[in-house]
Amino acid sequence: MRITGTQYTVEKRADALELRNAGKVVDSWIFAGKTMDEMAEEIWNALKRKGVTVQKASLGEAIQTLFPGARKHGPLQ
């Protein structure tokens, strides 16, 4: 899933989310037991360190597309 307005993408693997730039893995996070808000916060912080500005709300909505049926405050599986 491409992050709108950036050159970064987030991909879901079996046990982790990967942040990619030009096909290369830049960062990854294990999502088991975390909520969508926590994952959005971690990805937002990583992008902020790289100098990319993106809204947390839109990032959270984008992550929700990777986890259909997951609740916003429930654990991701």
Z-matrix of the N, CA and C atoms (Angstrom, degrees):
N
C 1 1.424
C 2 1.528 1 107.79
N 3 1.296 2 116.22 1 127.15
C 4 1.462 3 121.96 2 -179.95
C 5 1.531 4 109.68 3 -81.70
N 6 1.317 5 116.33 4 136.65
C 7 1.462 6 121.58 5 175.84
C 8 1.513 7 106.78 6 -82.99
N 9 1.306 8 116.79 7 118.97
C 10 1.453 9 123.36 8 -174.30
C 11 1.522 10 111.52 9 -57.24
N 12 1.323 11 115.86 10 130.06
C 13 1.452 12 122.00 11 176.15
C 14 1.515 13 114.51 12 84.41
N 15 1.335 14 117.43 13 6.06
C 16 1.461 15 120.68 14 179.79
C 17 1.522 16 109.87 15 -131.89
N 18 1.304 17 116.60 16 175.25
C 19 1.455 18 121.46 17 175.64
C 20 1.527 19 111.26 18 -99.50
N 21 1.325 20 117.32 19 11.33
C 22 1.454 21 123.03 20 -177.80
C 23 1.527 22 111.22 21 -99.28
N 24 1.331 23 114.94 22 151.65
C 25 1.457 24 121.70 23 174.45
C 26 1.522 25 108.58 24 -129.49
N 27 1.324 26 115.90 25 153.56
C 28 1.457 27 122.58 26 174.75
C 29 1.512 28 107.13 27 -117.86
N 30 1.334 29 115.82 28 128.08
C 31 1.457 30 120.85 29 -179.89
C 32 1.515 31 109.63 30 -122.90
N 33 1.318 32 115.16 31 142.60
C 34 1.461 33 121.27 32 179.24
C 35 1.524 34 108.56 33 -94.82
N 36 1.303 35 116.31 34 126.66
C 37 1.456 36 123.18 35 173.36
C 38 1.524 37 107.61 36 -108.24
N 39 1.305 38 118.08 37 -175.34
C 40 1.469 39 121.88 38 -176.07
C 41 1.529 40 112.94 39 -57.26
N 42 1.315 41 118.13 40 -41.07
C 43 1.464 42 120.21 41 -176.93
C 44 1.530 43 114.04 42 -132.19
N 45 1.327 44 117.48 43 6.05
C 46 1.464 45 119.57 44 -175.84
C 47 1.524 46 111.39 45 -148.76
N 48 1.322 47 114.60 46 158.61
C 49 1.460 48 122.01 47 170.34
C 50 1.522 49 107.01 48 -102.61
N 51 1.329 50 116.17 49 136.80
C 52 1.455 51 120.89 50 -179.33
C 53 1.519 52 110.02 51 -116.82
N 54 1.319 53 115.90 52 134.03
C 55 1.459 54 122.74 53 173.68
C 56 1.514 55 106.59 54 -96.13
N 57 1.332 56 116.93 55 123.44
C 58 1.460 57 121.47 56 -176.88
C 59 1.519 58 110.71 57 -121.84
N 60 1.338 59 113.74 58 149.00
C 61 1.452 60 122.20 59 174.69
C 62 1.523 61 106.40 60 -136.54
N 63 1.322 62 117.21 61 119.39
C 64 1.462 63 123.27 62 -178.81
C 65 1.529 64 111.38 63 56.39
N 66 1.328 65 117.14 64 37.67
C 67 1.453 66 122.01 65 176.62
C 68 1.511 67 115.77 66 83.15
N 69 1.316 68 117.89 67 -5.53
C 70 1.461 69 121.73 68 -179.94
C 71 1.516 70 110.36 69 -102.26
N 72 1.328 71 116.21 70 139.29
C 73 1.461 72 121.05 71 178.72
C 74 1.530 73 108.72 72 -72.36
N 75 1.328 74 115.47 73 122.21
C 76 1.454 75 121.77 74 -179.77
C 77 1.521 76 110.27 75 -96.85
N 78 1.343 77 116.39 76 -38.03
C 79 1.456 78 121.98 77 -177.88
C 80 1.515 79 108.43 78 -157.59
N 81 1.335 80 117.16 79 157.84
C 82 1.458 81 120.29 80 176.39
C 83 1.524 82 109.63 81 -147.53
N 84 1.341 83 115.43 82 153.10
C 85 1.454 84 122.37 83 -178.29
C 86 1.518 85 109.19 84 -139.10
N 87 1.323 86 116.72 85 139.19
C 88 1.457 87 121.54 86 173.68
C 89 1.524 88 106.78 87 -83.25
N 90 1.333 89 116.47 88 128.11
C 91 1.458 90 120.14 89 -173.37
C 92 1.522 91 114.09 90 -100.10
N 93 1.308 92 119.79 91 -6.53
C 94 1.460 93 122.38 92 -177.14
C 95 1.530 94 110.68 93 -60.75
N 96 1.329 95 115.92 94 124.80
C 97 1.454 96 121.47 95 177.82
C 98 1.514 97 115.48 96 83.86
N 99 1.313 98 118.45 97 -3.07
C 100 1.466 99 121.18 98 179.36
C 101 1.528 100 109.08 99 -99.79
N 102 1.320 101 115.73 100 159.80
C 103 1.458 102 120.63 101 177.45
C 104 1.521 103 109.85 102 -94.42
N 105 1.331 104 115.81 103 168.14
C 106 1.459 105 120.38 104 178.00
C 107 1.524 106 111.46 105 -62.11
N 108 1.326 107 116.46 106 -37.89
C 109 1.464 108 120.05 107 178.62
C 110 1.528 109 111.51 108 -63.21
N 111 1.330 110 117.15 109 -41.03
C 112 1.467 111 120.66 110 178.97
C 113 1.529 112 111.21 111 -65.58
N 114 1.328 113 116.66 112 -40.98
C 115 1.461 114 120.14 113 178.90
C 116 1.527 115 110.81 114 -66.86
N 117 1.333 116 116.62 115 -41.60
C 118 1.466 117 120.33 116 178.25
C 119 1.533 118 110.11 117 -61.52
N 120 1.319 119 116.60 118 -40.18
C 121 1.468 120 121.48 119 179.24
C 122 1.531 121 110.76 120 -63.59
N 123 1.339 122 117.48 121 -44.23
C 124 1.464 123 120.90 122 -179.08
C 125 1.531 124 111.34 123 -65.80
N 126 1.327 125 116.90 124 -43.34
C 127 1.467 126 120.33 125 179.26
C 128 1.523 127 110.27 126 -67.58
N 129 1.331 128 116.55 127 -40.64
C 130 1.465 129 121.35 128 178.91
C 131 1.530 130 110.51 129 -60.87
N 132 1.345 131 117.08 130 -42.38
C 133 1.470 132 120.44 131 178.28
C 134 1.521 133 111.45 132 -64.40
N 135 1.333 134 117.04 133 -40.41
C 136 1.467 135 120.15 134 179.28
C 137 1.525 136 110.51 135 -64.14
N 138 1.322 137 116.99 136 -42.75
C 139 1.465 138 120.27 137 178.76
C 140 1.523 139 111.11 138 -66.46
N 141 1.328 140 116.40 139 -37.67
C 142 1.455 141 120.68 140 179.22
C 143 1.529 142 110.74 141 -63.26
N 144 1.343 143 117.15 142 -40.00
C 145 1.473 144 120.67 143 177.23
C 146 1.525 145 111.49 144 -63.52
N 147 1.330 146 116.70 145 -27.96
C 148 1.462 147 121.27 146 179.86
C 149 1.525 148 112.34 147 -88.04
N 150 1.346 149 117.03 148 -0.02
C 151 1.457 150 121.29 149 177.18
C 152 1.516 151 114.13 150 87.09
N 153 1.328 152 117.63 151 16.63
C 154 1.465 153 121.84 152 -179.05
C 155 1.525 154 108.71 153 -101.89
N 156 1.318 155 116.47 154 130.31
C 157 1.453 156 121.91 155 179.54
C 158 1.526 157 109.41 156 -103.39
N 159 1.322 158 115.94 157 124.33
C 160 1.454 159 122.23 158 179.25
C 161 1.536 160 107.77 159 -148.73
N 162 1.321 161 116.73 160 147.89
C 163 1.458 162 120.73 161 -179.78
C 164 1.520 163 110.72 162 -77.83
N 165 1.339 164 115.91 163 138.40
C 166 1.460 165 120.42 164 -179.60
C 167 1.522 166 111.40 165 -63.93
N 168 1.320 167 117.29 166 -37.58
C 169 1.464 168 120.59 167 -178.26
C 170 1.527 169 111.41 168 -63.11
N 171 1.314 170 117.04 169 -44.04
C 172 1.467 171 119.50 170 179.39
C 173 1.527 172 111.04 171 -69.98
N 174 1.315 173 117.01 172 -32.76
C 175 1.454 174 121.24 173 176.34
C 176 1.533 175 110.03 174 -66.77
N 177 1.316 176 116.58 175 -41.14
C 178 1.464 177 121.13 176 177.37
C 179 1.517 178 112.00 177 -62.87
N 180 1.328 179 117.15 178 -40.07
C 181 1.464 180 120.88 179 177.67
C 182 1.524 181 110.96 180 -66.14
N 183 1.327 182 116.36 181 -36.71
C 184 1.460 183 120.00 182 178.62
C 185 1.522 184 110.80 183 -67.12
N 186 1.314 185 117.24 184 -39.70
C 187 1.464 186 121.00 185 178.36
C 188 1.514 187 110.46 186 -65.96
N 189 1.321 188 116.40 187 -34.18
C 190 1.459 189 120.35 188 -179.89
C 191 1.529 190 111.38 189 -62.94
N 192 1.326 191 117.98 190 -28.00
C 193 1.463 192 120.29 191 177.94
C 194 1.534 193 111.15 192 -69.18
N 195 1.339 194 117.30 193 -24.45
C 196 1.461 195 120.83 194 177.80
C 197 1.530 196 112.22 195 -77.76
N 198 1.326 197 116.71 196 -21.84
C 199 1.460 198 122.28 197 -178.18
C 200 1.531 199 109.91 198 -124.05
N 201 1.328 200 118.24 199 75.01
C 202 1.461 201 119.67 200 -178.91
C 203 1.528 202 111.04 201 -63.62
N 204 1.303 203 116.12 202 135.55
C 205 1.457 204 121.55 203 178.81
C 206 1.517 205 114.42 204 86.75
N 207 1.318 206 118.81 205 -7.83
C 208 1.467 207 121.38 206 179.82
C 209 1.523 208 109.26 207 -79.65
N 210 1.328 209 115.23 208 142.30
C 211 1.459 210 120.29 209 176.90
C 212 1.523 211 109.55 210 -82.72
N 213 1.312 212 115.74 211 155.25
C 214 1.458 213 121.36 212 -176.09
C 215 1.534 214 112.20 213 -63.57
N 216 1.320 215 117.70 214 -38.15
C 217 1.464 216 121.03 215 -176.12
C 218 1.520 217 112.47 216 -107.07
N 219 1.323 218 117.36 217 6.17
C 220 1.462 219 120.90 218 178.13
C 221 1.517 220 111.06 219 -93.23
N 222 1.330 221 117.29 220 163.58
C 223 1.473 222 119.80 221 -179.72
C 224 1.526 223 111.67 222 -69.33
N 225 1.309 224 116.18 223 144.90
C 226 1.462 225 121.66 224 177.84
C 227 1.526 226 108.84 225 -85.96
N 228 1.324 227 114.65 226 147.14
C 229 1.466 228 120.19 227 179.76
C 230 1.484 229 110.65 228 -132.77
